[in-house]
Amino acid sequence: MKHILIAIATASIAMTAVTAQAADLKKGQELLVKGNCAACHGEGMNKPVVAEYPKLAGQHADYLYAALKAYKVTNNPNIGRSNAIMAGQVAQFSDRDLKDMAAYIASLPGNLVVKK
């Protein structure tokens, strides 16, 4: 019985992974154009127009998605990000859009430096 339960659990996890929708990089690129993201984050999301804006290219997609989604959270400073410009930017996009955007940005070559 124990082996059957393990097999069922393993099959369930595998099916979830297979049915998960892959990010659409092309749509992500189109959405970045729609949002005019380069106006602040610069060419290739790697050359911000001012030093205070982050370089995004090459960041992990999961991190980017979580950050973008956090800008959609209102009235909860414990889990949201407080930035009126970014909140306005992400409001037009669905969570699926944010995942596509995050995946596309993650696929871009970046020059972030990781301290060792």
MMTF fields as JSON, N, C-alpha, C and O atoms, coordinates in Angstrom:
{
  "mmtfVersion": "1.0.0",
  "mmtfProducer": "UNKNOWN",
  "numBonds": 463,
  "numAtoms": 464,
  "numGroups": 116,
  "numChains": 1,
  "numModels": 1,
  "chainsPerModel": [1],
  "groupsPerChain": [116],
  "chainIdList": ["A"],
  "bondAtomList": [4, 2, 8, 6, 12, 10, 16, 14, 20, 18, 24, 22, 28, 26, 32, 30, 36, 34, 40, 38, 44, 42, 48, 46, 52, 50, 56, 54, 60, 58, 64, 62, 68, 66, 72, 70, 76, 74, 80, 78, 84, 82, 88, 86, 92, 90, 96, 94, 100, 98, 104, 102, 108, 106, 112, 110, 116, 114, 120, 118, 124, 122, 128, 126, 132, 130, 136, 134, 140, 138, 144, 142, 148, 146, 152, 150, 156, 154, 160, 158, 164, 162, 168, 166, 172, 170, 176, 174, 180, 178, 184, 182, 188, 186, 192, 190, 196, 194, 200, 198, 204, 202, 208, 206, 212, 210, 216, 214, 220, 218, 224, 222, 228, 226, 232, 230, 236, 234, 240, 238, 244, 242, 248, 246, 252, 250, 256, 254, 260, 258, 264, 262, 268, 266, 272, 270, 276, 274, 280, 278, 284, 282, 288, 286, 292, 290, 296, 294, 300, 298, 304, 302, 308, 306, 312, 310, 316, 314, 320, 318, 324, 322, 328, 326, 332, 330, 336, 334, 340, 338, 344, 342, 348, 346, 352, 350, 356, 354, 360, 358, 364, 362, 368, 366, 372, 370, 376, 374, 380, 378, 384, 382, 388, 386, 392, 390, 396, 394, 400, 398, 404, 402, 408, 406, 412, 410, 416, 414, 420, 418, 424, 422, 428, 426, 432, 430, 436, 434, 440, 438, 444, 442, 448, 446, 452, 450, 456, 454, 460, 458],
  "bondOrderList": [1, 1, 1, 1, 1, 1, 1, 1, 1, 1, 1, 1, 1, 1, 1, 1, 1, 1, 1, 1, 1, 1, 1, 1, 1, 1, 1, 1, 1, 1, 1, 1, 1, 1, 1, 1, 1, 1, 1, 1, 1, 1, 1, 1, 1, 1, 1, 1, 1, 1, 1, 1, 1, 1, 1, 1, 1, 1, 1, 1, 1, 1, 1, 1, 1, 1, 1, 1, 1, 1, 1, 1, 1, 1, 1, 1, 1, 1, 1, 1, 1, 1, 1, 1, 1, 1, 1, 1, 1, 1, 1, 1, 1, 1, 1, 1, 1, 1, 1, 1, 1, 1, 1, 1, 1, 1, 1, 1, 1, 1, 1, 1, 1, 1, 1],
  "groupList": [{"groupName": "MET", "atomNameList": ["N", "CA", "C", "O"], "elementList": ["N", "C", "C", "O"], "formalChargeList": [0, 0, 0, 0], "bondAtomList": [1, 0, 2, 1, 3, 2], "bondOrderList": [1, 1, 2], "singleLetterCode": "M", "chemCompType": "L-PEPTIDE LINKING"}, {"groupName": "LYS", "atomNameList": ["N", "CA", "C", "O"], "elementList": ["N", "C", "C", "O"], "formalChargeList": [0, 0, 0, 0], "bondAtomList": [1, 0, 2, 1, 3, 2], "bondOrderList": [1, 1, 2], "singleLetterCode": "K", "chemCompType": "L-PEPTIDE LINKING"}, {"groupName": "HIS", "atomNameList": ["N", "CA", "C", "O"], "elementList": ["N", "C", "C", "O"], "formalChargeList": [0, 0, 0, 0], "bondAtomList": [1, 0, 2, 1, 3, 2], "bondOrderList": [1, 1, 2], "singleLetterCode": "H", "chemCompType": "L-PEPTIDE LINKING"}, {"groupName": "ILE", "atomNameList": ["N", "CA", "C", "O"], "elementList": ["N", "C", "C", "O"], "formalChargeList": [0, 0, 0, 0], "bondAtomList": [1, 0, 2, 1, 3, 2], "bondOrderList": [1, 1, 2], "singleLetterCode": "I", "chemCompType": "L-PEPTIDE LINKING"}, {"groupName": "LEU", "atomNameList": ["N", "CA", "C", "O"], "elementList": ["N", "C", "C", "O"], "formalChargeList": [0, 0, 0, 0], "bondAtomList": [1, 0, 2, 1, 3, 2], "bondOrderList": [1, 1, 2], "singleLetterCode": "L", "chemCompType": "L-PEPTIDE LINKING"}, {"groupName": "ALA", "atomNameList": ["N", "CA", "C", "O"], "elementList": ["N", "C", "C", "O"], "formalChargeList": [0, 0, 0, 0], "bondAtomList": [1, 0, 2, 1, 3, 2], "bondOrderList": [1, 1, 2], "singleLetterCode": "A", "chemCompType": "L-PEPTIDE LINKING"}, {"groupName": "THR", "atomNameList": ["N", "CA", "C", "O"], "elementList": ["N", "C", "C", "O"], "formalChargeList": [0, 0, 0, 0], "bondAtomList": [1, 0, 2, 1, 3, 2], "bondOrderList": [1, 1, 2], "singleLetterCode": "T", "chemCompType": "L-PEPTIDE LINKING"}, {"groupName": "SER", "atomNameList": ["N", "CA", "C", "O"], "elementList": ["N", "C", "C", "O"], "formalChargeList": [0, 0, 0, 0], "bondAtomList": [1, 0, 2, 1, 3, 2], "bondOrderList": [1, 1, 2], "singleLetterCode": "S", "chemCompType": "L-PEPTIDE LINKING"}, {"groupName": "VAL", "atomNameList": ["N", "CA", "C", "O"], "elementList": ["N", "C", "C", "O"], "formalChargeList": [0, 0, 0, 0], "bondAtomList": [1, 0, 2, 1, 3, 2], "bondOrderList": [1, 1, 2], "singleLetterCode": "V", "chemCompType": "L-PEPTIDE LINKING"}, {"groupName": "GLN", "atomNameList": ["N", "CA", "C", "O"], "elementList": ["N", "C", "C", "O"], "formalChargeList": [0, 0, 0, 0], "bondAtomList": [1, 0, 2, 1, 3, 2], "bondOrderList": [1, 1, 2], "singleLetterCode": "Q", "chemCompType": "L-PEPTIDE LINKING"}, {"groupName": "ASP", "atomNameList": ["N", "CA", "C", "O"], "elementList": ["N", "C", "C", "O"], "formalChargeList": [0, 0, 0, 0], "bondAtomList": [1, 0, 2, 1, 3, 2], "bondOrderList": [1, 1, 2], "singleLetterCode": "D", "chemCompType": "L-PEPTIDE LINKING"}, {"groupName": "GLY", "atomNameList": ["N", "CA", "C", "O"], "elementList": ["N", "C", "C", "O"], "formalChargeList": [0, 0, 0, 0], "bondAtomList": [1, 0, 2, 1, 3, 2], "bondOrderList": [1, 1, 2], "singleLetterCode": "G", "chemCompType": "PEPTIDE LINKING"}, {"groupName": "GLU", "atomNameList": ["N", "CA", "C", "O"], "elementList": ["N", "C", "C", "O"], "formalChargeList": [0, 0, 0, 0], "bondAtomList": [1, 0, 2, 1, 3, 2], "bondOrderList": [1, 1, 2], "singleLetterCode": "E", "chemCompType": "L-PEPTIDE LINKING"}, {"groupName": "ASN", "atomNameList": ["N", "CA", "C", "O"], "elementList": ["N", "C", "C", "O"], "formalChargeList": [0, 0, 0, 0], "bondAtomList": [1, 0, 2, 1, 3, 2], "bondOrderList": [1, 1, 2], "singleLetterCode": "N", "chemCompType": "L-PEPTIDE LINKING"}, {"groupName": "CYS", "atomNameList": ["N", "CA", "C", "O"], "elementList": ["N", "C", "C", "O"], "formalChargeList": [0, 0, 0, 0], "bondAtomList": [1, 0, 2, 1, 3, 2], "bondOrderList": [1, 1, 2], "singleLetterCode": "C", "chemCompType": "L-PEPTIDE LINKING"}, {"groupName": "PRO", "atomNameList": ["N", "CA", "C", "O"], "elementList": ["N", "C", "C", "O"], "formalChargeList": [0, 0, 0, 0], "bondAtomList": [1, 0, 2, 1, 3, 2], "bondOrderList": [1, 1, 2], "singleLetterCode": "P", "chemCompType": "L-PEPTIDE LINKING"}, {"groupName": "TYR", "atomNameList": ["N", "CA", "C", "O"], "elementList": ["N", "C", "C", "O"], "formalChargeList": [0, 0, 0, 0], "bondAtomList": [1, 0, 2, 1, 3, 2], "bondOrderList": [1, 1, 2], "singleLetterCode": "Y", "chemCompType": "L-PEPTIDE LINKING"}, {"groupName": "ARG", "atomNameList": ["N", "CA", "C", "O"], "elementList": ["N", "C", "C", "O"], "formalChargeList": [0, 0, 0, 0], "bondAtomList": [1, 0, 2, 1, 3, 2], "bondOrderList": [1, 1, 2], "singleLetterCode": "R", "chemCompType": "L-PEPTIDE LINKING"}, {"groupName": "PHE", "atomNameList": ["N", "CA", "C", "O"], "elementList": ["N", "C", "C", "O"], "formalChargeList": [0, 0, 0, 0], "bondAtomList": [1, 0, 2, 1, 3, 2], "bondOrderList": [1, 1, 2], "singleLetterCode": "F", "chemCompType": "L-PEPTIDE LINKING"}],
  "groupTypeList": [0, 1, 2, 3, 4, 3, 5, 3, 5, 6, 5, 7, 3, 5, 0, 6, 5, 8, 6, 5, 9, 5, 5, 10, 4, 1, 1, 11, 9, 12, 4, 4, 8, 1, 11, 13, 14, 5, 5, 14, 2, 11, 12, 11, 0, 13, 1, 15, 8, 8, 5, 12, 16, 15, 1, 4, 5, 11, 9, 2, 5, 10, 16, 4, 16, 5, 5, 4, 1, 5, 16, 1, 8, 6, 13, 13, 15, 13, 3, 11, 17, 7, 13, 5, 3, 0, 5, 11, 9, 8, 5, 9, 18, 7, 10, 17, 10, 4, 1, 10, 0, 5, 5, 16, 3, 5, 7, 4, 15, 11, 13, 4, 8, 8, 1, 1],
  "groupIdList": [1, 2, 3, 4, 5, 6, 7, 8, 9, 10, 11, 12, 13, 14, 15, 16, 17, 18, 19, 20, 21, 22, 23, 24, 25, 26, 27, 28, 29, 30, 31, 32, 33, 34, 35, 36, 37, 38, 39, 40, 41, 42, 43, 44, 45, 46, 47, 48, 49, 50, 51, 52, 53, 54, 55, 56, 57, 58, 59, 60, 61, 62, 63, 64, 65, 66, 67, 68, 69, 70, 71, 72, 73, 74, 75, 76, 77, 78, 79, 80, 81, 82, 83, 84, 85, 86, 87, 88, 89, 90, 91, 92, 93, 94, 95, 96, 97, 98, 99, 100, 101, 102, 103, 104, 105, 106, 107, 108, 109, 110, 111, 112, 113, 114, 115, 116],
  "secStructList": [7, 2, 2, 2, 2, 2, 2, 2, 2, 2, 2, 2, 2, 2, 2, 2, 2, 2, 2, 1, 7, 7, 7, 7, 2, 2, 2, 2, 2, 2, 2, 2, 2, 2, 6, 6, 6, 2, 2, 2, 2, 7, 4, 4, 4, 7, 1, 7, 1, 1, 6, 6, 1, 7, 7, 7, 6, 6, 7, 7, 2, 2, 2, 2, 2, 2, 2, 2, 2, 2, 6, 6, 7, 7, 1, 7, 6, 6, 6, 1, 7, 7, 7, 2, 2, 2, 2, 2, 2, 2, 6, 6, 1, 7, 2, 2, 2, 2, 2, 2, 2, 2, 2, 2, 2, 2, 2, 1, 7, 7, 7, 7, 7, 7, 7, 7],
  "xCoordList": [0.821, 0.0, 0.867, 0.563, 1.945, 2.851, 3.433, 3.546, 3.805, 4.377, 3.352, 3.698, 2.105, 1.037, 0.836, 0.688, 0.831, 0.66, 1.827, 1.62, 3.029, 4.204, 4.1, 4.406, 3.675, 3.527, 2.466, 2.653, 1.366, 0.299, 0.794, 0.546, 1.483, 2.003, 3.011, 2.988, 3.894, 4.891, 4.227, 4.617, 3.235, 2.512, 1.783, 1.733, 1.222, 0.504, 1.45, 1.113, 2.619, 3.614, 4.067, 4.177, 4.33, 4.772, 3.712, 4.037, 2.447, 1.366, 1.233, 0.953, 1.43, 1.365, 2.464, 2.223, 3.658, 4.774, 4.534, 4.867, 3.961, 3.704, 2.597, 2.669, 1.577, 0.451, 0.684, -0.093, 1.718, 2.009, 2.314, 3.062, 1.73, 1.89, 3.266, 3.661, 3.979, 5.298, 5.124, 4.123, 6.11, 6.075, 6.243, 6.953, 5.587, 5.637, 6.585, 6.206, 7.816, 8.831, 8.453, 8.686, 7.869, 7.475, 6.411, 6.482, 5.43, 4.395, 5.005, 4.63, 5.933, 6.612, 7.31, 7.257, 7.963, 8.638, 7.614, 7.83, 6.514, 5.464, 4.87, 4.566, 4.712, 4.152, 5.108, 4.668, 6.411, 7.382, 7.297, 7.422, 7.083, 6.918, 5.629, 5.614, 4.555, 3.264, 3.387, 2.837, 4.101, 4.271, 5.331, 5.5, 6.045, 7.122, 8.161, 8.648, 8.488, 9.406, 10.806, 11.493, 11.219, 12.552, 12.693, 13.81, 11.579, 11.646, 12.381, 13.036, 12.277, 12.974, 14.139, 15.21, 13.919, 14.926, 15.956, 16.935, 15.744, 16.731, 16.763, 16.021, 17.637, 17.822, 18.123, 19.007, 17.387, 17.611, 17.355, 17.823, 16.618, 16.331, 17.626, 17.662, 18.696, 20.012, 20.714, 21.85, 20.052, 20.676, 19.665, 19.119, 19.413, 18.417, 18.757, 19.923, 17.706, 17.918, 18.465, 19.093, 18.241, 18.852, 19.35, 18.826, 20.347, 20.992, 20.048, 20.283, 19.0, 18.075, 17.194, 16.653, 17.041, 16.216, 17.062, 18.232, 16.478, 17.277, 17.533, 16.735, 18.667, 18.94, 18.156, 18.251, 17.394, 16.545, 17.025, 16.79, 17.691, 18.097, 18.915, 19.854, 18.538, 19.294, 18.894, 19.384, 18.011, 17.538, 16.747, 16.27, 16.61, 15.825, 14.352, 13.811, 13.711, 12.316, 11.395, 10.46, 11.647, 10.802, 10.88, 9.868, 12.08, 12.253, 11.524, 10.81, 11.709, 11.066, 9.549, 8.874, 9.015, 7.566, 7.066, 6.069, 7.748, 7.325, 7.379, 6.493, 8.411, 8.532, 7.419, 6.785, 7.183, 6.12, 4.759, 3.965, 4.504, 3.216, 3.055, 1.946, 4.142, 4.083, 3.649, 3.057, 3.936, 3.488, 1.975, 1.402, 1.323, -0.134, -0.851, -2.059, -0.117, -0.707, -0.928, -0.007, -2.138, -2.446, -2.913, -3.448, -2.711, -3.167, -2.564, -3.182, -1.397, -0.704, 0.798, 1.421, 1.385, 2.812, 3.726, 4.917, 3.181, 4.009, 4.365, 5.404, 3.527, 3.839, 3.903, 4.387, 3.428, 3.445, 4.704, 5.506, 4.856, 5.949, 5.32, 4.37, 5.842, 5.269, 6.024, 7.067, 5.478, 6.035, 4.891, 4.423, 4.446, 3.261, 3.445, 2.5, 4.627, 4.858, 4.727, 4.016, 5.404, 5.342, 3.95, 3.496, 3.281, 1.919, 1.013, 0.191, 1.164, 0.38, 0.741, -0.126, 2.008, 2.468, 1.918, 1.414, 2.007, 1.613, 0.1, -0.388, -0.639, -2.084, -2.764, -3.792, -2.203, -2.809, -2.568, -3.181, -1.69, -1.284, -1.848, -1.97, -2.191, -2.639, -1.43, -0.288, -1.685, -0.587, 0.132, 1.355, -0.619, -0.015, 0.911, 2.004, 0.469, 1.299, 2.596, 3.677, 2.475, 3.656, 4.637, 5.849, 4.129, 5.01, 5.728, 6.919, 4.998, 5.625, 6.679, 7.752, 6.372, 7.326, 8.576, 9.702, 8.36, 9.482, 10.379, 11.604, 9.773, 10.565, 11.367, 12.527, 10.76, 11.483, 12.653, 13.763, 12.404, 13.471, 14.602, 15.776, 14.255, 15.273, 16.116, 17.281, 15.523, 16.256, 17.235, 18.076, 17.131, 18.009, 19.397, 19.54, 20.414, 21.76, 21.906, 21.534, 22.444, 22.637, 24.068, 24.851, 24.393, 25.751, 25.715, 26.514, 24.777, 24.716, 25.951, 26.452, 26.435, 27.615, 27.174, 26.451, 27.611, 27.313, 28.572, 29.612, 28.482, 29.641, 29.914, 28.987, 31.173, 31.562, 32.127, 32.512],
  "yCoordList": [-1.189, 0.0, 1.256, 2.235, 1.215, 2.366, 2.688, 3.858, 1.663, 1.868, 2.472, 3.285, 2.078, 2.613, 4.097, 4.892, 4.471, 5.88, 6.719, 7.832, 6.208, 6.923, 7.076, 8.143, 6.032, 6.091, 7.109, 7.849, 7.148, 8.11, 9.534, 10.417, 9.762, 11.106, 11.544, 12.69, 10.631, 10.943, 11.257, 12.212, 10.476, 10.712, 12.05, 12.76, 12.392, 13.661, 14.841, 15.817, 14.763, 15.833, 15.952, 17.061, 14.834, 14.848, 15.453, 16.226, 15.109, 15.652, 17.153, 17.877, 17.631, 19.063, 19.786, 20.844, 19.236, 19.862, 19.903, 20.89, 18.845, 18.782, 19.74, 20.354, 19.878, 20.728, 22.197, 23.041, 22.523, 23.926, 24.653, 24.163, 25.804, 26.565, 27.216, 27.924, 26.964, 27.567, 29.045, 29.455, 29.833, 31.265, 31.504, 30.768, 32.529, 32.912, 34.101, 35.239, 33.833, 34.884, 35.959, 37.144, 35.552, 36.512, 37.463, 38.674, 36.909, 37.753, 38.658, 39.824, 38.123, 38.931, 40.135, 41.24, 39.907, 41.005, 42.046, 43.248, 41.585, 42.496, 43.31, 44.493, 42.67, 43.359, 44.419, 45.463, 44.158, 45.165, 46.401, 47.528, 46.181, 47.304, 48.052, 49.281, 47.305, 47.908, 48.772, 49.872, 48.279, 49.007, 50.092, 50.847, 50.178, 51.158, 51.056, 52.068, 49.838, 49.584, 50.151, 50.557, 50.174, 50.689, 52.18, 52.686, 52.884, 54.318, 54.586, 55.619, 53.673, 53.83, 52.856, 53.231, 51.592, 50.56, 50.471, 49.733, 51.214, 51.337, 50.185, 49.209, 50.333, 49.351, 47.979, 47.827, 46.991, 45.623, 45.423, 44.442, 46.333, 46.301, 46.276, 45.767, 46.842, 46.762, 48.115, 48.186, 49.189, 50.513, 51.533, 52.32, 51.521, 52.433, 53.894, 54.27, 54.702, 56.109, 56.895, 57.936, 56.42, 56.99, 55.842, 54.73, 56.122, 55.077, 54.421, 53.283, 55.113, 54.561, 53.451, 52.653, 53.384, 52.348, 51.093, 51.18, 49.931, 48.702, 48.183, 48.378, 47.521, 46.725, 45.433, 44.799, 45.054, 43.875, 42.673, 41.531, 42.917, 41.837, 40.787, 41.103, 39.535, 38.434, 38.057, 37.058, 38.833, 38.459, 37.152, 36.803, 36.449, 35.211, 35.533, 36.485, 34.739, 34.963, 34.915, 35.71, 33.995, 33.895, 35.168, 35.644, 35.71, 36.952, 38.103, 38.874, 38.21, 39.286, 39.193, 40.203, 37.991, 37.808, 38.215, 38.928, 37.77, 38.113, 39.624, 40.193, 40.267, 41.715, 42.437, 43.344, 42.037, 42.672, 42.483, 43.42, 41.272, 40.976, 41.774, 42.19, 41.985, 42.738, 44.186, 44.801, 44.728, 46.094, 46.173, 47.259, 45.039, 45.017, 44.963, 45.19, 44.664, 44.572, 45.979, 46.795, 46.249, 47.56, 47.39, 46.346, 48.394, 48.434, 47.349, 46.959, 46.859, 45.908, 46.089, 45.368, 47.043, 47.329, 46.182, 46.194, 45.195, 44.07, 43.131, 42.472, 43.058, 42.157, 42.866, 42.292, 44.086, 44.808, 45.65, 45.768, 46.227, 47.162, 48.527, 48.661, 49.518, 50.849, 51.697, 52.28, 51.748, 52.584, 52.913, 52.056, 54.167, 54.571, 54.375, 53.988, 54.63, 54.482, 53.028, 52.714, 52.133, 50.72, 50.136, 49.273, 50.586, 50.112, 50.45, 49.632, 51.643, 52.036, 51.238, 50.918, 50.92, 50.154, 48.732, 48.263, 48.049, 46.637, 46.434, 45.335, 47.47, 47.337, 46.858, 46.184, 47.198, 46.837, 45.385, 44.898, 44.696, 43.353, 42.281, 42.486, 41.127, 39.976, 39.274, 39.565, 38.356, 37.587, 36.776, 36.642, 36.235, 35.488, 36.409, 36.005, 37.649, 38.628, 38.878, 38.935, 39.025, 39.287, 38.124, 38.339, 36.893, 35.727, 35.732, 35.433, 36.075, 36.143, 37.241, 37.053, 38.381, 39.487, 39.104, 39.367, 38.485, 38.077, 37.076, 37.171, 36.129, 35.128, 35.779, 35.43, 36.716, 37.388, 38.21, 38.149, 38.972, 39.785, 38.891, 39.224, 37.761, 36.829, 36.265, 35.918, 36.173, 35.606, 36.59, 36.2, 37.855, 38.876, 38.823, 38.531, 39.103, 39.145, 40.366, 41.477, 40.151, 41.255, 41.3, 40.377, 42.388, 42.5, 42.757, 43.53, 42.099, 42.204, 41.556, 40.556, 42.137, 41.613, 40.923, 41.5, 39.703, 38.953, 38.936, 38.446, 39.474, 39.5, 38.106, 37.348, 37.772, 36.448, 36.552, 35.541],
  "zCoordList": [0.0, 0.0, 0.0, -0.682, 0.77, 0.859, -0.509, -0.872, -1.274, -2.613, -3.567, -4.425, -3.418, -4.283, -4.003, -4.931, -2.72, -2.36, -2.872, -3.356, -2.772, -3.279, -4.789, -5.321, -5.486, -6.944, -7.351, -8.316, -6.627, -6.928, -6.697, -7.518, -5.602, -5.3, -6.354, -6.803, -6.748, -7.771, -9.099, -9.771, -9.488, -10.742, -10.705, -11.709, -9.56, -9.414, -9.576, -10.246, -8.975, -9.103, -10.545, -11.066, -11.197, -12.594, -13.503, -14.405, -13.276, -14.102, -13.906, -14.861, -12.682, -12.409, -13.163, -13.745, -13.162, -13.863, -15.364, -16.02, -15.912, -17.346, -17.748, -18.813, -16.914, -17.281, -16.974, -17.419, -16.234, -15.942, -17.249, -18.095, -17.386, -18.619, -18.655, -17.728, -19.732, -19.906, -20.227, -20.815, -19.834, -20.114, -21.61, -22.295, -22.095, -23.502, -23.638, -23.361, -24.066, -24.16, -25.168, -24.931, -26.292, -27.329, -26.777, -26.988, -26.072, -25.483, -24.414, -24.293, -23.65, -22.634, -23.244, -22.704, -24.373, -25.075, -25.541, -25.386, -26.106, -26.576, -25.42, -25.575, -24.276, -23.117, -22.574, -22.092, -22.649, -22.219, -23.105, -22.628, -24.392, -25.321, -24.982, -24.927, -24.756, -24.408, -23.156, -23.101, -22.158, -20.904, -20.961, -20.003, -22.077, -22.257, -21.142, -20.638, -20.77, -19.667, -19.915, -18.977, -21.171, -21.511, -21.23, -21.126, -21.105, -20.821, -19.507, -19.363, -18.562, -17.287, -17.123, -16.643, -17.53, -17.292, -18.407, -18.295, -19.472, -20.529, -21.514, -21.402, -22.468, -23.532, -22.956, -22.113, -23.414, -22.953, -21.479, -20.902, -20.848, -19.408, -18.593, -17.473, -19.186, -18.567, -18.467, -17.997, -18.904, -18.867, -18.344, -19.118, -17.028, -16.467, -16.77, -16.883, -16.898, -17.225, -16.045, -16.239, -14.829, -13.628, -12.753, -12.813, -11.958, -11.157, -10.142, -9.735, -9.735, -8.742, -9.3, -8.534, -10.612, -11.226, -11.408, -11.779, -11.149, -11.206, -12.622, -13.539, -12.759, -13.956, -13.756, -12.705, -14.749, -14.603, -15.403, -15.008, -16.516, -17.413, -16.675, -15.945, -16.883, -16.298, -14.888, -14.362, -14.253, -12.927, -13.035, -14.115, -11.949, -11.944, -12.203, -11.64, -13.053, -13.42, -12.197, -12.099, -11.271, -10.074, -9.236, -8.722, -9.104, -8.345, -9.04, -8.399, -10.352, -11.108, -11.007, -10.808, -11.143, -11.05, -9.666, -9.552, -8.623, -7.259, -7.04, -6.403, -7.562, -7.41, -8.164, -7.623, -9.407, -10.189, -9.53, -9.437, -9.08, -8.443, -7.148, -6.811, -6.429, -5.166, -5.393, -4.506, -6.56, -6.856, -7.022, -6.94, -7.252, -7.398, -6.053, -5.984, -4.988, -3.661, -3.117, -3.084, -2.699, -2.126, -0.689, -0.316, 0.084, 1.477, 2.358, 3.348, 2.033, 2.897, 2.723, 1.943, 3.44, 3.282, 3.715, 3.407, 4.423, 4.854, 3.715, 3.763, 2.696, 1.589, 0.239, -0.737, 0.173, -1.092, -1.235, -0.308, -2.41, -2.659, -2.887, -3.658, -2.228, -2.302, -3.331, -3.035, -4.527, -5.58, -6.524, -7.273, -6.48, -7.238, -8.737, -9.424, -9.252, -10.702, -11.107, -12.061, -10.394, -10.746, -10.482, -11.233, -9.445, -9.177, -10.356, -10.768, -10.89, -12.053, -13.29, -14.104, -13.432, -14.592, -14.586, -15.606, -13.462, -13.424, -13.341, -13.605, -12.983, -12.829, -14.118, -14.06, -15.258, -16.547, -16.949, -17.898, -16.244, -16.641, -15.718, -14.51, -16.306, -15.527, -14.912, -15.268, -13.997, -13.407, -14.487, -14.449, -15.449, -16.567, -17.368, -17.764, -17.603, -18.305, -17.538, -18.126, -16.22, -15.398, -15.47, -15.484, -15.515, -15.642, -16.987, -17.062, -18.05, -19.37, -19.422, -19.993, -18.826, -18.794, -17.998, -18.421, -16.85, -15.998, -16.719, -16.651, -17.399, -18.133, -19.251, -19.468, -19.955, -21.037, -20.481, -21.01, -19.425, -18.833, -18.339, -18.503, -17.736, -17.24, -18.379, -18.183, -19.571, -20.712, -21.338, -22.147, -20.971, -21.554, -20.932, -19.744, -21.729, -21.151, -20.252, -20.63, -19.079, -18.146, -17.663, -17.888, -16.995, -16.457, -14.958, -14.429, -14.279, -12.833, -12.242, -12.756, -11.159, -10.499, -9.215, -8.403, -9.046, -7.831, -6.989, -7.429, -5.768, -4.875, -4.351, -4.066, -4.227, -3.738, -2.346, -1.759]
}
